[in-house]
Amino acid sequence: MHFVYVLKSDGHFRFYVGLTDNVDRRLREHNPGRAKSTGFYAPWSVVFVERYDSRSEARKREKYLKGGSGKEYIKRCFLGL
């Protein structure tokens, strides 16, 4: 089982899209700054999670959400912009 997740920075106007097999563990890695890409903007909150049976399906969705149309979708649906 694989998950695509969206995190929102609690103190900055930032969001992050990732792929994992354990969302709780990954959030625990993001918040204390152990992940280079998100450490500066911690703490983070999970705003969205999707479940996929295969890593390849999850990776396709992650790539979409990290692209221009996906970023706009996240802003509109999950961040209220």
GUKOL-177164 format. One record per atom (N, C-alpha, C, O, CB): z, y, x; residue in one letter. Coordinates in Angstrom, 3 decimals. Glycine has a CB too. Layout:
<pts>
PT       c3       c2       c1 type
PT        Z        Y        X    a
...
</pts>
This chain:
<pts>
PT       c3       c2       c1 type
PT    0.000   -1.172    0.841    m
PT    0.000    0.000    0.000    m
PT    0.000    1.241    0.891    m
PT    0.753    1.322    1.862    m
PT    1.217   -0.005   -0.960    m
PT   -0.844    2.194    0.551    h
PT   -0.960    3.437    1.311    h
PT   -0.879    4.617    0.348    h
PT   -1.262    4.527   -0.818    h
PT   -2.289    3.476    2.127    h
PT   -0.373    5.717    0.873    f
PT   -0.147    6.900    0.052    f
PT   -0.750    8.128    0.715    f
PT   -0.670    8.305    1.931    f
PT    1.352    7.109   -0.196    f
PT   -1.356    8.972   -0.115    v
PT   -1.780   10.302    0.308    v
PT   -0.764   11.254   -0.304    v
PT   -0.463   11.172   -1.495    v
PT   -3.278   10.641   -0.143    v
PT   -0.241   12.155    0.513    y
PT    0.815   13.036    0.031    y
PT    0.524   14.478    0.403    y
PT   -0.194   14.763    1.362    y
PT    2.169   12.609    0.593    y
PT    1.099   15.376   -0.379    v
PT    0.995   16.805   -0.110    v
PT    2.413   17.347    0.019    v
PT    3.255   17.140   -0.854    v
PT    0.194   17.553   -1.241    v
PT    2.659   18.043    1.124    l
PT    3.936   18.694    1.360    l
PT    3.760   20.188    1.243    l
PT    2.706   20.728    1.577    l
PT    4.507   18.320    2.734    l
PT    4.804   20.860    0.764    k
PT    4.806   22.318    0.697    k
PT    5.985   22.802    1.528    k
PT    7.106   22.313    1.386    k
PT    4.894   22.838   -0.790    k
PT    5.716   23.765    2.390    s
PT    6.782   24.349    3.194    s
PT    7.714   25.141    2.291    s
PT    7.262   25.932    1.462    s
PT    6.207   25.249    4.315    s
PT    9.011   24.929    2.451    d
PT    9.984   25.637    1.623    d
PT   10.137   27.100    2.021    d
PT   10.548   27.920    1.200    d
PT   11.323   24.948    1.704    d
PT    9.813   27.440    3.269    g
PT   10.030   28.808    3.731    g
PT    8.786   29.593    4.066    g
PT    8.871   30.783    4.371    g
PT   10.882   28.784    4.902    g
PT    7.634   28.957    4.018    h
PT    6.368   29.612    4.379    h
PT    5.315   29.254    3.343    h
PT    5.472   28.286    2.598    h
PT    5.897   29.192    5.812    h
PT    4.269   30.017    3.296    f
PT    3.173   29.727    2.381    f
PT    2.212   28.751    3.066    f
PT    1.107   29.126    3.460    f
PT    2.434   31.040    1.951    f
PT    2.646   27.501    3.203    r
PT    1.862   26.468    3.865    r
PT    1.965   25.169    3.086    r
PT    2.951   24.918    2.394    r
PT    2.331   26.267    5.318    r
PT    0.923   24.340    3.211    f
PT    0.999   22.987    2.704    f
PT    0.344   22.061    3.711    f
PT   -0.424   22.495    4.569    f
PT    0.327   22.867    1.314    f
PT    0.658   20.785    3.596    y
PT    0.174   19.784    4.532    y
PT   -0.226   18.545    3.754    y
PT    0.480   18.131    2.835    y
PT    1.246   19.447    5.601    y
PT   -1.355   17.951    4.117    v
PT   -1.839   16.720    3.496    v
PT   -1.757   15.611    4.532    v
PT   -2.175   15.789    5.676    v
PT   -3.303   16.883    2.954    v
PT   -1.217   14.465    4.129    g
PT   -1.092   13.355    5.062    g
PT   -1.310   12.012    4.392    g
PT   -1.461   11.911    3.175    g
PT    0.258   13.380    5.715    g
PT   -1.320   10.986    5.229    l
PT   -1.539    9.604    4.817    l
PT   -0.460    8.759    5.466    l
PT   -0.193    8.910    6.658    l
PT   -2.972    9.099    5.207    l
PT    0.170    7.864    4.696    t
PT    1.245    7.034    5.234    t
PT    1.410    5.780    4.403    t
PT    0.825    5.652    3.327    t
PT    2.563    7.813    5.285    t
PT    2.213    4.853    4.909    d
PT    2.588    3.681    4.120    d
PT    4.028    3.811    3.608    d
PT    4.517    2.927    2.905    d
PT    2.432    2.396    4.961    d
PT    4.711    4.923    3.963    n
PT    6.081    5.157    3.523    n
PT    6.337    6.665    3.461    n
PT    6.586    7.295    4.489    n
PT    7.100    4.459    4.476    n
PT    6.276    7.230    2.282    v
PT    6.386    8.680    2.104    v
PT    7.779    9.184    2.488    v
PT    7.893   10.228    3.131    v
PT    6.072    9.061    0.650    v
PT    8.829    8.471    2.109    d
PT   10.190    8.918    2.431    d
PT   10.412    8.989    3.939    d
PT   10.961    9.969    4.442    d
PT   11.223    7.978    1.797    d
PT    9.990    7.960    4.655    r
PT   10.127    7.947    6.112    r
PT    9.336    9.093    6.726    r
PT    9.814    9.774    7.633    r
PT    9.655    6.600    6.694    r
PT    8.131    9.299    6.228    r
PT    7.270   10.345    6.798    r
PT    7.866   11.732    6.558    r
PT    7.803   12.586    7.443    r
PT    5.853   10.268    6.193    r
PT    8.434   11.967    5.398    l
PT    9.090   13.248    5.133    l
PT   10.262   13.451    6.087    l
PT   10.471   14.555    6.588    l
PT    9.573   13.321    3.669    l
PT   11.032   12.381    6.341    r
PT   12.142   12.479    7.293    r
PT   11.654   12.795    8.704    r
PT   12.391   13.387    9.491    r
PT   12.941   11.180    7.303    r
PT   10.443   12.415    9.028    e
PT    9.860   12.753   10.331    e
PT    9.370   14.201   10.363    e
PT    9.491   14.873   11.387    e
PT    8.701   11.802   10.660    e
PT    8.823   14.678    9.258    h
PT    8.315   16.047    9.207    h
PT    9.443   17.079    9.253    h
PT    9.339   18.068    9.979    h
PT    7.485   16.247    7.947    h
PT   10.494   16.871    8.507    n
PT   11.513   17.899    8.345    n
PT   12.288   18.280    9.602    n
PT   12.531   19.471    9.798    n
PT   12.461   17.458    7.336    n
PT   12.687   17.361   10.455    p
PT   13.402   17.808   11.665    p
PT   12.474   18.283   12.778    p
PT   12.939   18.593   13.874    p
PT   14.264   16.689   12.190    p
PT   11.171   18.345   12.514    g
PT   10.239   18.864   13.510    g
PT    9.682   17.832   14.462    g
PT    9.122   18.200   15.495    g
PT   10.898   19.910   14.289    g
PT    9.815   16.552   14.155    r
PT    9.275   15.506   15.041    r
PT    7.762   15.392   14.966    r
PT    7.141   14.822   15.863    r
PT    9.891   14.170   14.698    r
PT    7.159   15.924   13.909    a
PT    5.701   15.931   13.789    a
PT    5.190   17.280   14.295    a
PT    5.561   18.325   13.761    a
PT    5.246   15.670   12.303    a
PT    4.352   17.259   15.308    k
PT    3.873   18.502   15.927    k
PT    3.161   19.420   14.941    k
PT    3.301   20.641   15.008    k
PT    2.940   18.179   17.071    k
PT    2.402   18.831   14.031    s
PT    1.593   19.645   13.119    s
PT    2.413   20.383   12.067    s
PT    1.915   21.334   11.465    s
PT    0.583   18.776   12.433    s
PT    3.658   19.972   11.830    t
PT    4.436   20.571   10.756    t
PT    5.792   21.118   11.192    t
PT    6.477   21.753   10.390    t
PT    4.639   19.568    9.684    t
PT    6.189   20.897   12.409    g
PT    7.529   21.248   12.862    g
PT    7.909   22.701   12.673    g
PT    9.039   22.998   12.286    g
PT    7.664   20.910   14.278    g
PT    6.995   23.605   12.937    f
PT    7.307   25.032   12.870    f
PT    7.608   25.508   11.447    f
PT    8.357   26.467   11.259    f
PT    6.155   25.833   13.437    f
PT    7.029   24.840   10.444    y
PT    7.138   25.297    9.058    y
PT    8.168   24.519    8.228    y
PT    8.220   24.689    7.010    y
PT    5.793   25.198    8.395    y
PT    8.973   23.685    8.851    a
PT    9.991   22.912    8.146    a
PT   11.052   23.848    7.574    a
PT   11.253   24.935    8.115    a
PT   10.638   21.870    9.087    a
PT   11.719   23.471    6.523    p
PT   11.685   22.186    5.830    p
PT   10.545   22.092    4.823    p
PT    9.992   23.099    4.381    p
PT   12.999   21.948    5.131    p
PT   10.214   20.857    4.476    w
PT    9.117   20.546    3.577    w
PT    9.627   19.832    2.340    w
PT   10.668   19.176    2.367    w
PT    8.067   19.698    4.283    w
PT    8.866   19.972    1.240    s
PT    9.122   19.240    0.005    s
PT    7.842   18.530   -0.412    s
PT    6.747   19.064   -0.233    s
PT    9.626   20.191   -1.123    s
PT    7.972   17.338   -0.963    v
PT    6.819   16.590   -1.466    v
PT    6.450   17.166   -2.827    v
PT    7.294   17.257   -3.719    v
PT    7.126   15.047   -1.564    v
PT    5.176   17.557   -2.985    v
PT    4.721   18.083   -4.276    v
PT    3.745   17.151   -4.976    v
PT    3.482   17.313   -6.168    v
PT    4.074   19.433   -4.085    v
PT    3.197   16.161   -4.239    f
PT    2.182   15.302   -4.834    f
PT    2.035   14.028   -4.008    f
PT    2.020   14.077   -2.778    f
PT    0.831   16.043   -4.938    f
PT    1.927   12.882   -4.693    v
PT    1.713   11.595   -4.028    v
PT    0.722   10.787   -4.854    v
PT    0.831   10.722   -6.079    v
PT    3.060   10.813   -3.846    v
PT   -0.246   10.172   -4.179    e
PT   -1.178    9.234   -4.810    e
PT   -1.087    7.906   -4.069    e
PT   -0.957    7.885   -2.845    e
PT   -2.649    9.787   -4.799    e
PT   -1.155    6.803   -4.801    r
PT   -1.058    5.465   -4.216    r
PT   -2.438    4.800   -4.177    r
PT   -3.216    4.906   -5.124    r
PT   -0.062    4.592   -5.018    r
PT   -2.726    4.117   -3.072    y
PT   -3.998    3.411   -2.904    y
PT   -3.731    2.011   -2.368    y
PT   -2.786    1.789   -1.611    y
PT   -4.948    4.189   -1.951    y
PT   -4.574    1.077   -2.771    d
PT   -4.428   -0.302   -2.306    d
PT   -4.915   -0.495   -0.876    d
PT   -4.403   -1.351   -0.155    d
PT   -5.178   -1.234   -3.224    d
PT   -5.893    0.291   -0.465    s
PT   -6.424    0.130    0.895    s
PT   -6.314    1.434    1.674    s
PT   -6.328    2.528    1.110    s
PT   -7.891   -0.339    0.852    s
PT   -6.207    1.281    2.974    r
PT   -6.123    2.452    3.847    r
PT   -7.427    3.246    3.798    r
PT   -7.405    4.475    3.859    r
PT   -5.808    2.027    5.296    r
PT   -8.551    2.560    3.690    s
PT   -9.845    3.259    3.681    s
PT   -9.990    4.148    2.444    s
PT  -10.525    5.253    2.539    s
PT  -11.000    2.244    3.734    s
PT   -9.524    3.681    1.293    e
PT   -9.552    4.514    0.080    e
PT   -8.657    5.744    0.254    e
PT   -9.042    6.862   -0.088    e
PT   -9.097    3.691   -1.157    e
PT   -7.465    5.516    0.789    a
PT   -6.528    6.620    1.002    a
PT   -7.099    7.625    1.998    a
PT   -6.942    8.833    1.820    a
PT   -5.172    6.090    1.500    a
PT   -7.750    7.140    3.029    r
PT   -8.323    8.024    4.052    r
PT   -9.425    8.898    3.462    r
PT   -9.529   10.072    3.817    r
PT   -8.878    7.199    5.227    r
PT  -10.240    8.355    2.578    k
PT  -11.287    9.147    1.920    k
PT  -10.680   10.293    1.118    k
PT  -11.157   11.427    1.169    k
PT  -12.140    8.255    1.001    k
PT   -9.616    9.977    0.376    r
PT   -8.961   11.007   -0.432    r
PT   -8.297   12.058    0.450    r
PT   -8.367   13.252    0.158    r
PT   -7.923   10.374   -1.364    r
PT   -7.651   11.615    1.534    e
PT   -7.018   12.546    2.464    e
PT   -8.056   13.502    3.048    e
PT   -7.818   14.707    3.126    e
PT   -6.300   11.780    3.591    e
PT   -9.194   12.970    3.453    k
PT  -10.250   13.816    4.021    k
PT  -10.742   14.837    2.996    k
PT  -10.991   15.991    3.343    k
PT  -11.429   12.951    4.513    k
PT  -10.882   14.420    1.736    y
PT  -11.303   15.353    0.697    y
PT  -10.272   16.475    0.540    y
PT  -10.629   17.653    0.516    y
PT  -11.505   14.615   -0.644    y
PT   -8.998   16.104    0.435    l
PT   -7.954   17.103    0.215    l
PT   -7.790   18.051    1.399    l
PT   -7.322   19.176    1.225    l
PT   -6.638   16.416   -0.069    l
PT   -8.165   17.619    2.586    k
PT   -8.076   18.486    3.760    k
PT   -9.284   19.414    3.888    k
PT   -9.267   20.354    4.683    k
PT   -7.943   17.644    5.016    k
PT  -10.324   19.151    3.109    g
PT  -11.520   19.985    3.139    g
PT  -11.393   21.187    2.215    g
PT  -10.376   21.346    1.540    g
PT  -12.738   19.167    2.757    g
PT  -12.402   22.021    2.178    g
PT  -12.381   23.259    1.401    g
PT  -12.132   23.075   -0.080    g
PT  -11.263   23.737   -0.647    g
PT  -13.655   23.967    1.578    g
PT  -12.885   22.180   -0.722    s
PT  -12.695   21.944   -2.164    s
PT  -11.335   21.340   -2.450    s
PT  -10.693   21.691   -3.440    s
PT  -13.791   21.027   -2.710    s
PT  -10.893   20.441   -1.596    g
PT   -9.594   19.819   -1.767    g
PT   -8.455   20.813   -1.623    g
PT   -7.477   20.749   -2.369    g
PT   -9.425   18.707   -0.776    g
PT   -8.572   21.728   -0.672    k
PT   -7.540   22.755   -0.487    k
PT   -7.442   23.643   -1.721    k
PT   -6.344   23.993   -2.153    k
PT   -7.842   23.611    0.762    k
PT   -8.572   24.001   -2.280    e
PT   -8.562   24.807   -3.498    e
PT   -7.938   24.037   -4.657    e
PT   -7.183   24.607   -5.445    e
PT   -9.985   25.244   -3.860    e
PT   -8.248   22.751   -4.763    y
PT   -7.666   21.889   -5.798    y
PT   -6.142   21.864   -5.672    y
PT   -5.441   22.003   -6.674    y
PT   -8.237   20.453   -5.697    y
PT   -5.626   21.691   -4.463    i
PT   -4.179   21.659   -4.229    i
PT   -3.553   23.003   -4.615    i
PT   -2.526   23.035   -5.294    i
PT   -3.871   21.325   -2.742    i
PT   -4.151   24.081   -4.196    k
PT   -3.609   25.413   -4.509    k
PT   -3.538   25.638   -6.013    k
PT   -2.551   26.159   -6.531    k
PT   -4.464   26.509   -3.858    k
PT   -4.597   25.239   -6.701    r
PT   -4.680   25.476   -8.143    r
PT   -3.734   24.551   -8.921    r
PT   -3.035   25.008   -9.826    r
PT   -6.124   25.278   -8.628    r
PT   -3.704   23.265   -8.580    c
PT   -2.969   22.287   -9.384    c
PT   -1.499   22.124   -9.003    c
PT   -0.664   21.865   -9.870    c
PT   -3.639   20.967   -9.280    c
PT   -1.175   22.269   -7.729    f
PT    0.164   21.915   -7.290    f
PT    0.963   23.083   -6.748    f
PT    2.189   23.009   -6.666    f
PT    0.083   20.865   -6.257    f
PT    0.293   24.151   -6.382    l
PT    1.014   25.293   -5.835    l
PT    0.984   26.483   -6.781    l
PT    1.564   27.527   -6.484    l
PT    0.431   25.686   -4.493    l
PT    0.315   26.333   -7.915    g
PT    0.305   27.373   -8.931    g
PT   -0.448   28.638   -8.548    g
PT   -0.088   29.734   -8.979    g
PT    1.688   27.729   -9.267    g
PT   -1.495   28.491   -7.737    l
PT   -2.277   29.684   -7.323    l
PT   -3.615   29.724   -8.016    l
PT   -4.399   30.646   -7.793    l
PT   -2.490   29.702   -5.801    l
</pts>
